[in-house]
Amino acid sequence: MPYRIRYTMTVDFVGAGAGPMEALGNTAGQMLPGGGGTGQSKTFTGNPASIPVALGATGTFPANQLTSGDVTNLLNAMSADLSTQFNAALPTINLWPTGQP
């Protein structure tokens, strides 16, 4: 039985003079763990095409257990995917301090 991971990451702009707990809710009124932002936010979602499927160890009992190598491969793929998405969004994100969307 293969395994996959799903993930999202949100980057919040926290304006000058505001701490990370300044805005706990987003526009949908949900509470954000660890605080929120007072400005723009961008959410990145895992790209399924960038993430391998871990097959798990075969021949062990119970079969198809994840190995530490599987975990490392999945997390490295996640990091590469998020890095690609985040870097592609930098032109927009770097405008946030100027008040641009």
Secondary structure, 3 states (H helix, E strand, C coil): CCECCCCEEEEECCCCCCCCCCCCECCCCCECCCCCCCCCEEEEECCHHHCCCECCECCCCCCCECCHHHHHHHHHHHHHHHHHHHHHHHHHHCCHHHCCC
